[in-house]
Amino acid sequence: MTQEPSVLVISDRPEQAGFLVQAINTVVTCRQIVSGAEMPAQRPFLAVVDVTRDEAAAARWLTLLEGLRVPSLQLAPRPVTTRPVPTRFLPANAPRMTVLAAVFDLMDGLQAARGRGCEGVARRGPAIVARADTASRTVAEAFDAARRGEPVSFAAVEAGSAAILEAVSECGIRTWLEIIGRYDQQLYQHSLSVAGYAAAFGAGLTLSRDDQMRLVRSALLHDIGKSRIPLTILNKPGRLTADEMTVMRTHPSVGANLIEGQGEFDSSLLAVVRHHHEMLDGSGYPDGLSGGEIPDLVRLVTICDIHSALTERRAYRDPLPHEAAHEIMQDMGGKLDVDLLRAYRGAVVAPLAQVPAA
């Protein structure tokens, strides 16, 4: 899902913030929440942190926004001295028109940067971008349906999977990652990247078209259980606590239970959803499977999932280069299928590690 051009105002001064929200709404959608609220599921283009009475709360918001890569304007008596650095700081008592001018100036700069970033993608052809949009909508709609307790559309998942296969086949995995980099909802972007890696992996293994579709379809839905994980845990910018990790580790079984009763998704996909965190040495979860208990399709998606996670940006670390991520996976001992991991390097990692032609 692309990041909508909206602004979020987080304020513990709702009356003072009202003017700002009203003025921004004349140009772009602007929402206002209190400082104690949760981050909305739809991320904003820009955030204004007007939390003036609780420096710790302001710091938490700035940390969260940095983790989500949402630029921010901080209004406070003084800048919060934490690792996150807001895009801009203004004193809490700055004139209203000064604050409004700063918001519009930031918006102009962000829009210009986004336009420059999309030029290279646009040159790849509108058909490729359209396929990425189809796949992104598929993921968003699937997660939204699962969150509401409604059936996930098999037809939509099939269309999204086909779009990914076609896009990766035509433009390669490097360009696919470049294109989906425009989609700023991290959970959806992860699903799109894992599915893209799966498409490239399946092609490298010369799987049949049906098997490639099965692989990409499973990869696209592997994290569907995260639709039921609280946003405070999903969007936490730092490492999870032990209790939060316990909740997070419920997502494979939750996801499998969500779609098992629909009847349209086959047992191989359900196995991927439930077991993509199982390890060959029995150290994974939720069922502690080992060796031959773990199907090949699960092993394939697990490799794509781990590689994607290691090469994505996190609030507490930078993304790893593809070769470095693969070395870490090779050092995981008996947890991953070494033959498939070797094949993955040739099909996915080596092409990504090559310096692209100018």
LOSEKOL-597683 format. One line per field, with one value per residue: residue number from 1; residue in one letter; x negated, y negated, z negated of N, C-alpha, C in turn. Coordinates in steps of 0.1 Angstrom, whole numbers. Last residue first. Example, Ala and Ser with C-alpha at 12.3 -4.5 7.8 and 13.67 -1.06 7.14 Angstrom:
<sites>
resi <- [2|1]
resn <- [S|A]
n.east <- [-128|-132]
n.north <- [22|57]
n.up <- [-71|-78]
ca.east <- [-137|-123]
ca.north <- [11|45]
ca.up <- [-71|-78]
c.east <- [-129|-132]
c.north <- [0|33]
c.up <- [-79|-78]
</sites>
This chain:
<sites>
resi <- [358|357|356|355|354|353|352|351|350|349|348|347|346|345|344|343|342|341|340|339|338|337|336|335|334|333|332|331|330|329|328|327|326|325|324|323|322|321|320|319|318|317|316|315|314|313|312|311|310|309|308|307|306|305|304|303|302|301|300|299|298|297|296|295|294|293|292|291|290|289|288|287|286|285|284|283|282|281|280|279|278|277|276|275|274|273|272|271|270|269|268|267|266|265|264|263|262|261|260|259|258|257|256|255|254|253|252|251|250|249|248|247|246|245|244|243|242|241|240|239|238|237|236|235|234|233|232|231|230|229|228|227|226|225|224|223|222|221|220|219|218|217|216|215|214|213|212|211|210|209|208|207|206|205|204|203|202|201|200|199|198|197|196|195|194|193|192|191|190|189|188|187|186|185|184|183|182|181|180|179|178|177|176|175|174|173|172|171|170|169|168|167|166|165|164|163|162|161|160|159|158|157|156|155|154|153|152|151|150|149|148|147|146|145|144|143|142|141|140|139|138|137|136|135|134|133|132|131|130|129|128|127|126|125|124|123|122|121|120|119|118|117|116|115|114|113|112|111|110|109|108|107|106|105|104|103|102|101|100|99|98|97|96|95|94|93|92|91|90|89|88|87|86|85|84|83|82|81|80|79|78|77|76|75|74|73|72|71|70|69|68|67|66|65|64|63|62|61|60|59|58|57|56|55|54|53|52|51|50|49|48|47|46|45|44|43|42|41|40|39|38|37|36|35|34|33|32|31|30|29|28|27|26|25|24|23|22|21|20|19|18|17|16|15|14|13|12|11|10|9|8|7|6|5|4|3|2|1]
resn <- [A|A|P|V|Q|A|L|P|A|V|V|A|G|R|Y|A|R|L|L|D|V|D|L|K|G|G|M|D|Q|M|I|E|H|A|A|E|H|P|L|P|D|R|Y|A|R|R|E|T|L|A|S|H|I|D|C|I|T|V|L|R|V|L|D|P|I|E|G|G|S|L|G|D|P|Y|G|S|G|D|L|M|E|H|H|H|R|V|V|A|L|L|S|S|D|F|E|G|Q|G|E|I|L|N|A|G|V|S|P|H|T|R|M|V|T|M|E|D|A|T|L|R|G|P|K|N|L|I|T|L|P|I|R|S|K|G|I|D|H|L|L|A|S|R|V|L|R|M|Q|D|D|R|S|L|T|L|G|A|G|F|A|A|A|Y|G|A|V|S|L|S|H|Q|Y|L|Q|Q|D|Y|R|G|I|I|E|L|W|T|R|I|G|C|E|S|V|A|E|L|I|A|A|S|G|A|E|V|A|A|F|S|V|P|E|G|R|R|A|A|D|F|A|E|A|V|T|R|S|A|T|D|A|R|A|V|I|A|P|G|R|R|A|V|G|E|C|G|R|G|R|A|A|Q|L|G|D|M|L|D|F|V|A|A|L|V|T|M|R|P|A|N|A|P|L|F|R|T|P|V|P|R|T|T|V|P|R|P|A|L|Q|L|S|P|V|R|L|G|E|L|L|T|L|W|R|A|A|A|A|E|D|R|T|V|D|V|V|A|L|F|P|R|Q|A|P|M|E|A|G|S|V|I|Q|R|C|T|V|V|T|N|I|A|Q|V|L|F|G|A|Q|E|P|R|D|S|I|V|L|V|S|P|E|Q|T|M]
n.east <- [-255|-246|-250|-271|-257|-239|-218|-228|-234|-208|-193|-205|-227|-215|-197|-214|-222|-198|-193|-213|-208|-180|-188|-200|-226|-241|-240|-258|-242|-231|-253|-257|-234|-240|-262|-249|-232|-238|-213|-200|-208|-188|-166|-146|-157|-155|-162|-178|-166|-141|-149|-160|-138|-121|-136|-137|-109|-103|-117|-105|-79|-83|-93|-81|-94|-101|-127|-138|-111|-90|-79|-56|-58|-95|-128|-146|-149|-166|-152|-126|-97|-85|-65|-42|-18|-22|-29|-6|12|1|7|34|49|78|105|113|115|103|77|72|68|50|27|24|20|-5|-21|-18|-28|-51|-41|-38|-65|-75|-64|-78|-104|-102|-118|-137|-119|-95|-65|-45|-37|-29|-9|9|12|19|35|19|1|10|-2|-27|-24|-12|-34|-42|-21|-24|-49|-44|-24|-37|-56|-40|-30|-53|-80|-113|-140|-152|-148|-121|-121|-135|-118|-96|-108|-113|-86|-77|-93|-83|-56|-60|-72|-52|-34|-49|-55|-43|-53|-65|-87|-99|-89|-110|-133|-125|-123|-150|-161|-147|-133|-114|-100|-98|-87|-61|-50|-49|-32|-8|-2|4|27|44|46|57|82|92|94|97|104|133|129|119|105|80|85|90|64|48|60|56|27|22|34|21|-4|3|10|-14|-30|-17|-22|-49|-49|-36|-52|-87|-110|-107|-97|-120|-132|-113|-110|-127|-116|-92|-103|-113|-89|-77|-95|-93|-66|-65|-81|-65|-42|-54|-63|-38|-28|-46|-40|-14|-16|-48|-60|-59|-76|-100|-107|-127|-126|-128|-143|-162|-166|-180|-171|-162|-139|-143|-118|-91|-80|-73|-88|-79|-92|-90|-89|-101|-95|-114|-106|-83|-92|-107|-87|-72|-90|-94|-69|-69|-90|-79|-50|-40|-40|-38|-33|-47|-34|-45|-38|-23|-12|0|28|31|20|6|28|27|16|18|46|46|58|50|55|51|42|53|69|57|41|61|69|45|40|63|59|39|51|68|50|22|9|9|0|12|3|12|8|6|1|-21|-7|-9]
n.north <- [-11|21|29|53|81|89|99|122|137|141|157|180|186|187|208|230|229|234|260|272|267|255|244|253|261|230|204|195|188|165|149|148|134|109|103|101|79|58|51|19|9|11|2|0|16|25|58|80|98|103|116|139|151|155|173|195|200|209|234|248|251|268|291|295|310|335|340|316|307|285|269|254|227|225|242|262|283|281|267|246|226|205|214|229|217|210|235|250|236|244|271|273|244|224|227|232|216|225|214|188|186|206|195|172|184|196|173|155|159|144|120|129|132|107|94|107|99|70|63|34|5|-4|14|23|46|36|19|34|68|92|99|99|119|139|136|142|156|147|147|174|187|175|185|213|215|205|225|246|238|236|256|243|235|222|196|194|195|171|151|156|151|124|116|124|107|82|83|85|61|43|47|38|11|-9|-21|-15|-19|5|18|10|23|50|52|48|72|93|85|79|102|117|99|96|122|127|106|113|137|128|113|133|148|130|128|154|156|132|142|136|116|104|81|91|102|79|67|86|84|57|57|76|64|40|50|62|38|24|41|37|10|11|25|7|-16|-13|-22|-48|-48|-44|-69|-86|-83|-101|-126|-124|-125|-151|-166|-159|-169|-197|-202|-195|-215|-237|-231|-233|-260|-273|-266|-279|-305|-308|-306|-312|-289|-276|-254|-259|-233|-212|-186|-159|-149|-122|-96|-96|-126|-152|-172|-207|-225|-227|-218|-202|-186|-170|-141|-113|-80|-55|-40|-49|-76|-72|-61|-83|-102|-90|-90|-117|-125|-111|-124|-150|-163|-186|-187|-175|-175|-164|-158|-139|-128|-108|-82|-48|-33|-27|-52|-46|-53|-81|-100|-124|-123|-132|-142|-144|-158|-158|-191|-217|-221|-208|-227|-242|-223|-218|-243|-246|-225|-228|-242|-221|-199|-193|-171|-156|-149|-149|-137|-141|-123|-108|-73|-50|-21|12]
n.up <- [154|141|106|92|76|57|71|83|58|46|65|75|59|33|36|37|10|-2|6|-8|-35|-51|-84|-108|-113|-109|-101|-83|-61|-71|-70|-42|-35|-45|-29|-4|-7|-36|-61|-72|-106|-136|-149|-131|-100|-66|-54|-53|-71|-59|-36|-46|-59|-36|-20|-38|-40|-15|-14|-35|-26|-4|-17|-51|-79|-88|-82|-106|-129|-148|-168|-165|-156|-158|-160|-165|-148|-127|-108|-122|-115|-105|-88|-95|-87|-61|-50|-54|-38|-13|-14|-15|3|-1|-3|-29|-52|-75|-74|-79|-107|-113|-102|-119|-144|-139|-134|-157|-181|-184|-195|-222|-228|-225|-247|-267|-261|-239|-207|-198|-185|-174|-169|-153|-165|-190|-185|-170|-179|-153|-132|-110|-112|-97|-72|-63|-39|-15|3|2|15|40|47|48|67|89|93|99|123|139|123|116|117|98|106|102|74|68|78|61|36|37|39|13|-2|7|-2|-29|-34|-28|-48|-70|-63|-40|-17|14|28|30|51|70|60|61|90|97|86|99|132|151|158|135|118|130|130|102|95|108|95|70|75|84|60|43|55|52|25|0|-32|-51|-82|-104|-101|-94|-70|-55|-57|-44|-18|-11|-11|9|32|34|43|67|81|80|96|120|125|129|153|170|172|170|160|155|130|115|118|106|79|67|74|59|33|33|35|12|-7|-2|-8|-35|-46|-40|-55|-81|-81|-80|-105|-122|-115|-122|-150|-165|-191|-215|-211|-186|-162|-142|-117|-117|-149|-156|-180|-205|-223|-236|-221|-221|-242|-242|-208|-180|-153|-124|-107|-84|-91|-95|-117|-134|-137|-151|-175|-184|-187|-207|-228|-232|-242|-266|-279|-281|-282|-271|-244|-214|-186|-159|-128|-101|-67|-57|-79|-76|-89|-116|-139|-171|-199|-222|-238|-224|-201|-166|-135|-100|-69|-34|-22|-22|-43|-64|-75|-89|-108|-122|-133|-150|-168|-186|-206|-215|-222|-231|-227|-195|-163|-131|-100|-66|-35|-9|-17|-6|9|0]
ca.east <- [-251|-252|-242|-269|-264|-252|-216|-224|-244|-218|-188|-193|-229|-226|-192|-207|-232|-205|-184|-213|-220|-184|-183|-186|-216|-242|-230|-263|-251|-222|-247|-267|-235|-228|-264|-260|-227|-240|-225|-198|-207|-200|-178|-150|-150|-159|-153|-181|-180|-142|-142|-168|-150|-117|-132|-149|-117|-98|-119|-119|-81|-78|-102|-80|-93|-87|-117|-141|-125|-92|-92|-54|-52|-82|-118|-146|-139|-172|-155|-140|-103|-95|-77|-55|-20|-17|-39|-18|14|0|-7|27|46|63|99|114|121|117|79|76|76|63|32|26|31|7|-20|-12|-15|-52|-45|-27|-56|-79|-59|-64|-101|-105|-106|-135|-130|-107|-75|-52|-41|-40|-20|0|14|10|41|31|-3|14|12|-26|-30|-4|-26|-51|-24|-11|-47|-55|-22|-25|-60|-47|-20|-45|-69|-100|-132|-151|-162|-126|-114|-140|-132|-95|-102|-124|-95|-71|-94|-97|-59|-53|-79|-65|-31|-44|-66|-38|-59|-54|-78|-105|-82|-96|-133|-127|-112|-140|-166|-145|-143|-124|-103|-103|-100|-70|-53|-57|-46|-14|-6|-8|15|41|41|44|73|90|84|101|94|125|136|124|119|81|82|100|76|46|59|69|35|17|38|35|-3|-2|20|-2|-33|-17|-8|-44|-56|-30|-40|-75|-109|-113|-88|-110|-139|-116|-101|-129|-129|-91|-95|-122|-100|-70|-92|-105|-71|-57|-85|-78|-41|-47|-72|-48|-21|-44|-54|-17|-9|-36|-62|-52|-61|-96|-102|-122|-127|-132|-131|-163|-158|-187|-172|-176|-140|-144|-132|-99|-82|-69|-86|-82|-84|-96|-80|-106|-86|-114|-119|-82|-83|-114|-98|-66|-85|-106|-74|-59|-91|-91|-55|-39|-48|-36|-30|-47|-37|-38|-45|-34|-11|-10|23|26|29|3|19|33|17|5|39|48|53|57|48|58|40|43|73|68|35|53|79|52|31|60|71|36|41|74|60|29|15|9|1|8|8|4|16|1|10|-19|-15|0]
ca.north <- [-25|13|27|38|75|85|87|111|133|132|144|175|184|178|194|226|228|222|249|274|261|265|242|247|271|244|208|198|200|177|151|154|148|116|104|111|92|61|57|32|7|15|5|-12|17|15|46|69|93|96|103|130|147|147|160|188|197|196|223|245|243|254|283|297|297|330|343|325|309|295|275|268|230|225|232|250|284|287|281|248|239|202|207|234|221|200|223|254|236|230|267|277|258|225|224|242|211|228|229|192|177|208|207|171|175|205|184|152|166|158|121|125|144|117|90|109|113|76|66|48|12|-7|10|10|46|46|14|24|54|88|99|90|106|139|131|135|163|148|135|163|190|174|170|207|220|198|211|247|240|224|254|249|240|237|202|193|205|184|153|157|165|133|113|130|122|86|81|96|73|43|51|52|21|-1|-25|-12|-31|-5|19|6|9|44|54|38|59|91|90|68|92|124|104|85|115|136|106|100|137|137|106|122|154|135|116|148|165|136|137|144|119|117|80|83|111|88|60|83|97|62|48|78|78|40|43|70|49|18|39|50|14|4|31|21|-16|-10|-8|-45|-51|-33|-57|-87|-75|-87|-122|-125|-113|-139|-167|-155|-155|-190|-204|-187|-201|-236|-232|-221|-249|-275|-262|-264|-300|-308|-296|-317|-296|-289|-252|-261|-247|-216|-200|-167|-153|-136|-102|-93|-111|-147|-160|-195|-222|-238|-215|-214|-186|-184|-148|-126|-91|-64|-39|-35|-73|-77|-53|-70|-105|-92|-77|-109|-130|-107|-110|-148|-150|-184|-197|-169|-187|-160|-169|-139|-137|-113|-95|-58|-40|-17|-47|-50|-44|-72|-87|-118|-127|-122|-146|-138|-159|-152|-177|-213|-228|-201|-217|-248|-229|-207|-237|-256|-226|-221|-249|-233|-198|-207|-172|-168|-142|-158|-133|-146|-128|-121|-84|-60|-33|0]
ca.up <- [154|152|118|94|88|53|63|91|67|39|59|81|73|36|34|49|21|-5|11|7|-29|-41|-71|-108|-107|-113|-110|-96|-60|-70|-83|-51|-31|-50|-43|-6|-4|-22|-57|-64|-92|-128|-158|-138|-113|-76|-56|-44|-74|-73|-35|-38|-67|-47|-15|-33|-52|-19|-4|-35|-38|-2|-9|-37|-73|-91|-72|-95|-125|-138|-170|-168|-169|-164|-156|-174|-158|-140|-106|-118|-120|-115|-82|-98|-101|-70|-50|-61|-52|-17|-13|-27|1|-2|11|-19|-40|-73|-72|-65|-100|-117|-97|-105|-142|-142|-124|-143|-179|-180|-181|-214|-230|-215|-233|-266|-261|-252|-215|-200|-191|-167|-179|-149|-151|-189|-194|-163|-182|-163|-145|-110|-119|-111|-74|-76|-50|-27|1|-4|1|33|46|40|53|84|90|86|112|136|132|112|129|96|106|115|81|64|84|76|39|36|50|25|-4|9|12|-22|-37|-20|-34|-70|-64|-51|-30|5|27|20|39|72|62|48|81|100|82|85|123|147|168|147|115|129|143|111|90|111|110|72|70|93|73|40|54|66|32|14|-23|-43|-69|-105|-104|-107|-81|-56|-62|-58|-25|-13|-19|-4|27|31|30|56|80|74|82|114|123|117|141|168|164|177|162|168|141|116|123|120|87|65|80|74|38|32|46|24|-7|0|6|-25|-47|-34|-40|-76|-82|-69|-92|-122|-113|-108|-143|-159|-178|-214|-213|-199|-165|-155|-121|-105|-140|-153|-168|-192|-222|-234|-229|-214|-237|-248|-222|-187|-167|-129|-117|-88|-88|-85|-106|-130|-130|-137|-167|-182|-177|-194|-223|-228|-229|-255|-276|-273|-286|-286|-251|-228|-194|-173|-137|-114|-76|-49|-73|-80|-76|-107|-130|-157|-191|-213|-244|-226|-214|-177|-148|-112|-81|-45|-22|-12|-30|-57|-66|-78|-99|-115|-124|-139|-159|-174|-198|-210|-211|-232|-240|-203|-176|-142|-113|-78|-47|-13|-13|-17|10|0]
c.east <- [-241|-247|-249|-261|-261|-260|-230|-222|-240|-229|-199|-189|-217|-227|-203|-202|-225|-216|-191|-204|-220|-196|-188|-180|-202|-232|-230|-253|-256|-230|-238|-262|-246|-229|-252|-262|-237|-236|-226|-212|-205|-197|-190|-163|-154|-151|-158|-172|-184|-156|-143|-162|-158|-128|-128|-146|-130|-105|-115|-123|-96|-80|-96|-90|-92|-84|-103|-130|-127|-107|-94|-67|-52|-71|-105|-135|-138|-162|-160|-143|-117|-100|-87|-67|-34|-20|-35|-29|1|2|-9|12|36|59|84|108|122|123|93|79|81|73|46|32|35|20|-7|-12|-11|-39|-46|-30|-43|-70|-63|-58|-86|-101|-111|-124|-128|-120|-89|-62|-49|-46|-32|-12|4|12|31|37|9|10|16|-12|-28|-11|-17|-43|-33|-13|-34|-52|-32|-23|-49|-53|-28|-36|-61|-90|-120|-144|-162|-140|-118|-134|-138|-108|-101|-120|-107|-80|-89|-99|-74|-56|-73|-72|-43|-41|-61|-47|-53|-58|-67|-96|-87|-89|-119|-128|-113|-127|-156|-150|-141|-135|-114|-107|-106|-84|-63|-60|-54|-29|-13|-12|2|28|36|38|59|81|82|90|97|115|127|132|126|96|83|98|88|58|58|70|49|25|34|40|12|-1|15|8|-21|-20|-7|-30|-51|-36|-34|-63|-96|-113|-94|-101|-129|-123|-105|-121|-131|-105|-95|-115|-109|-81|-86|-104|-84|-62|-78|-84|-55|-47|-67|-58|-30|-38|-54|-31|-12|-29|-49|-54|-53|-80|-98|-118|-122|-134|-136|-152|-160|-179|-178|-176|-154|-145|-133|-114|-90|-71|-83|-79|-89|-86|-87|-96|-90|-105|-119|-95|-83|-105|-105|-77|-79|-101|-85|-64|-82|-93|-67|-46|-48|-45|-28|-46|-36|-43|-38|-44|-24|-9|13|21|23|13|17|23|23|5|26|41|56|51|57|49|47|42|64|72|45|47|72|62|37|51|69|47|39|64|66|39|21|15|-1|11|3|11|7|9|4|-11|-11|-9]
c.north <- [-28|-1|19|36|60|78|81|98|122|128|135|161|177|175|184|212|224|219|236|262|262|260|253|246|266|253|223|202|204|189|164|158|155|131|112|113|103|76|59|38|20|11|10|-10|4|17|37|57|81|90|96|116|137|142|150|174|190|191|210|234|239|245|269|287|298|316|339|327|318|296|287|276|244|224|233|240|272|287|288|263|240|215|203|226|224|204|213|243|240|228|252|272|260|239|226|240|222|224|232|206|182|198|209|183|174|197|193|164|164|166|135|126|141|129|101|105|115|91|72|51|27|0|7|5|34|46|24|19|45|73|96|89|96|126|131|130|155|153|135|150|179|176|168|193|214|202|203|233|240|226|241|247|248|243|217|199|205|195|166|159|166|148|122|127|129|101|85|95|85|56|52|56|35|11|-18|-12|-28|-17|10|6|3|29|48|39|48|77|86|73|82|113|110|89|104|129|115|100|124|137|115|115|143|141|120|136|159|144|142|136|128|122|93|82|104|98|69|76|94|75|53|69|80|54|42|63|58|29|33|49|28|8|25|27|-2|-9|-4|-30|-47|-35|-45|-75|-76|-78|-107|-121|-113|-127|-155|-156|-151|-175|-197|-189|-192|-222|-231|-221|-236|-264|-263|-259|-285|-304|-296|-306|-301|-296|-265|-259|-248|-230|-202|-181|-160|-140|-117|-98|-109|-132|-154|-183|-209|-237|-227|-211|-200|-183|-162|-133|-104|-74|-47|-32|-58|-75|-59|-62|-92|-95|-79|-96|-122|-112|-105|-133|-147|-172|-194|-177|-182|-172|-164|-152|-137|-121|-98|-71|-51|-23|-36|-44|-50|-63|-77|-104|-119|-128|-136|-142|-153|-153|-171|-198|-224|-208|-210|-238|-235|-213|-226|-250|-235|-221|-242|-241|-211|-207|-186|-165|-153|-151|-143|-141|-132|-128|-98|-71|-42|-12]
c.up <- [164|151|129|107|88|64|59|84|76|49|54|77|80|51|37|48|34|6|9|13|-13|-33|-61|-95|-107|-106|-113|-106|-74|-68|-82|-65|-39|-47|-49|-21|-7|-20|-42|-61|-84|-113|-150|-146|-121|-89|-67|-45|-65|-75|-48|-38|-59|-56|-26|-28|-48|-32|-9|-26|-38|-14|-6|-29|-58|-84|-75|-85|-113|-135|-160|-170|-173|-153|-163|-170|-167|-151|-118|-117|-114|-121|-92|-93|-105|-84|-60|-61|-60|-32|-17|-26|-12|-5|11|-6|-29|-60|-69|-63|-86|-110|-101|-98|-127|-140|-127|-134|-164|-178|-176|-200|-222|-216|-223|-252|-260|-250|-228|-209|-191|-172|-172|-159|-148|-175|-193|-172|-175|-166|-156|-123|-118|-118|-88|-78|-63|-39|-11|-6|-6|18|37|37|44|70|84|83|99|124|129|123|126|108|104|116|96|72|80|82|54|40|49|38|9|8|15|-7|-30|-22|-26|-56|-63|-52|-42|-9|17|19|28|58|63|49|68|92|85|81|109|138|164|158|128|127|141|124|99|106|113|86|72|88|83|53|52|66|46|21|-9|-34|-61|-93|-106|-111|-94|-68|-64|-64|-40|-20|-22|-14|13|25|25|43|68|71|74|99|116|114|128|155|161|168|170|171|154|127|125|126|102|74|78|80|53|37|45|36|7|1|8|-11|-36|-34|-34|-61|-77|-69|-80|-109|-113|-105|-128|-150|-172|-201|-212|-200|-179|-155|-135|-108|-128|-144|-167|-180|-208|-234|-226|-224|-230|-244|-228|-202|-172|-144|-119|-98|-93|-81|-94|-118|-125|-130|-152|-172|-174|-184|-209|-222|-223|-242|-265|-269|-277|-291|-266|-237|-209|-182|-152|-121|-90|-57|-65|-73|-80|-94|-121|-148|-177|-206|-234|-231|-216|-190|-158|-125|-92|-58|-34|-11|-19|-44|-58|-69|-87|-104|-116|-128|-147|-163|-185|-202|-206|-221|-242|-217|-187|-156|-124|-91|-58|-23|-17|-12|-2|0]
</sites>
